C-alpha cells in the first residue's frame, strides 16, 4: 500500500477523533476551538498526502496545503495555550492533584505497614 495513502487515512482518522473530542467541550470554547483547528490541520495534511499519493508532487496546491496545515496547527497550539491560561482545565488539574495526593498517601501507608 502506498505510504502517502496510509498517512492520509491516518490523518483522517485523527481528524475525526479530534472533531468528536471537540463536540464534548461546549463549556470550554478555547479548548473546543483548539480541537477543531487541530482537526482541520489533520484534514489539510490528509489532502496533502492524498495529493502525493496521486502523484501531485511539488505543485502550488501542495505547497498551499502544507502552509494551511502548518497555520492551522499553530493556531490550534495557540488556542490550547489560551485555554490553559484562561483556566479552562482547572477542574482537570484538581482531579490530577487529588489522585496524586491519594497515591502518595497509599504509598506512605504501604511503607509504614508492609505486608
MOKARA-V415332 format. One record per pair of residues at least 24 apart in sequence whose ideal C-beta (glycine too) atoms are under 10 Angstrom apart, sorted by the first residue. I is the first residue (numbers start at 1). GAP is how many residues later the second one is. Records with the same first field share a line. If there is no record, write none. Layout:
I=GAP + GAP
//
This chain:
1=52
2=47 + 50 + 51 + 52
3=46 + 49 + 50
4=44 + 45 + 46 + 47 + 48 + 49 + 50 + 51 + 53
5=44 + 45 + 47 + 48 + 49
6=43 + 47
7=38 + 39 + 41 + 42 + 43 + 45 + 46
8=35 + 37 + 38 + 39 + 40 + 41 + 42 + 43 + 44 + 45 + 46
9=37 + 40 + 41 + 44
10=32 + 35 + 36 + 39
11=28 + 30 + 31 + 32 + 33 + 34 + 35 + 36 + 37 + 38 + 39 + 58
12=27 + 30 + 31 + 33 + 34 + 35 + 37 + 38
13=29 + 33
14=24 + 25 + 27 + 28 + 29 + 31 + 32
15=24 + 25 + 26 + 27 + 28 + 29 + 30 + 31
16=26 + 27
17=25
18=24 + 25 + 58
19=24
25=58 + 63
27=61 + 64
28=55 + 58 + 59 + 60 + 61 + 63
29=50 + 53 + 54 + 57 + 59
30=48 + 49 + 50 + 51 + 52 + 53 + 54 + 55 + 56 + 58 + 59
31=48 + 49 + 51 + 52 + 53 + 55 + 57 + 58
32=47 + 51 + 56
33=42 + 43 + 45 + 46 + 47 + 49 + 50
34=41 + 42 + 43 + 44 + 45 + 46 + 47 + 48 + 49 + 50 + 54
35=41 + 44 + 45 + 48
36=36 + 39 + 40 + 43
37=34 + 35 + 36 + 37 + 38 + 39 + 40 + 41 + 42 + 43
38=34 + 35 + 37 + 38 + 39 + 41 + 42
39=33 + 37
40=28 + 29 + 31 + 32 + 33 + 35 + 36
41=27 + 28 + 29 + 30 + 31 + 32 + 33 + 34 + 35 + 36
42=27 + 30 + 31 + 34
43=25 + 26 + 29
44=24 + 25 + 26 + 27 + 28 + 29
45=24 + 25 + 27 + 28
//
